[in-house]
Amino acid sequence: DFMLKTINLKSLWKSSMRELGVLIALILLIIFFSITSPYFLKLNNFINIIRQISLLGIMAMGMTMIIVVGEIDLSIGAIYGAAAIVCGMVLSHGGPIWLGMLCALLVGVFFGILNGVLTTYGKIPALIVTLGMMNIARGAALVLSNARVISLSKRTVDAAGLDVFLF
């Protein structure tokens, strides 16, 4: 019993030292960037960082649940891209923002259900299913957008709604 506690303390110490190293690196980066740029410690910069990280954070939460159960999903980025293309297409054709967001959500749900059905009922490994779905979603996004950028302007979308949507 004593040996087991010793081993657990050693692994806990190694784990906490690794996390402490990441924290120290983060603090050093914050110090470096605050010295080299007068804009780094400004509120607008923090809001910009949070806006950019929020999308990755939402995807990371979903990926965490998948990894916890011992699976993997390689298609999440491509599905996100396809959903964004669909939302942009709806908005650029004069559709309301809520409809664009609903369509994007439905695209994500469709691909997710397809991944789940193929993995669960088709007994195909998740790595293979999501690798294939990644290419399908990426191809669908390219076909739907004609491999062009979909730009949103205040001429095609409700001006006040577009500002809120983009924020």
Rosetta blueprint (number, residue, H / E / L):
1 D L
2 F H
3 M H
4 L H
5 K H
6 T H
7 I H
8 N H
9 L H
10 K H
11 S H
12 L H
13 W H
14 K H
15 S H
16 S H
17 M H
18 R H
19 E H
20 L H
21 G H
22 V H
23 L H
24 I H
25 A H
26 L H
27 I H
28 L H
29 L H
30 I H
31 I H
32 F H
33 F H
34 S H
35 I H
36 T H
37 S L
38 P L
39 Y L
40 F L
41 L L
42 K L
43 L H
44 N H
45 N H
46 F H
47 I H
48 N H
49 I H
50 I H
51 R H
52 Q H
53 I H
54 S H
55 L H
56 L H
57 G H
58 I H
59 M H
60 A H
61 M H
62 G H
63 M H
64 T H
65 M H
66 I H
67 I H
68 V H
69 V L
70 G L
71 E L
72 I L
73 D L
74 L L
75 S L
76 I H
77 G H
78 A H
79 I H
80 Y H
81 G H
82 A H
83 A H
84 A H
85 I H
86 V H
87 C H
88 G H
89 M H
90 V H
91 L H
92 S H
93 H L
94 G L
95 G L
96 P L
97 I H
98 W H
99 L H
100 G H
101 M H
102 L H
103 C H
104 A H
105 L H
106 L H
107 V H
108 G H
109 V H
110 F H
111 F H
112 G H
113 I H
114 L H
115 N H
116 G H
117 V H
118 L H
119 T H
120 T H
121 Y L
122 G L
123 K L
124 I L
125 P L
126 A H
127 L H
128 I H
129 V H
130 T H
131 L H
132 G H
133 M H
134 M H
135 N H
136 I H
137 A H
138 R H
139 G H
140 A H
141 A H
142 L H
143 V H
144 L H
145 S H
146 N L
147 A L
148 R L
149 V L
150 I L
151 S L
152 L L
153 S L
154 K L
155 R L
156 T L
157 V L
158 D L
159 A H
160 A H
161 G H
162 L H
163 D H
164 V H
165 F H
166 L H
167 F L
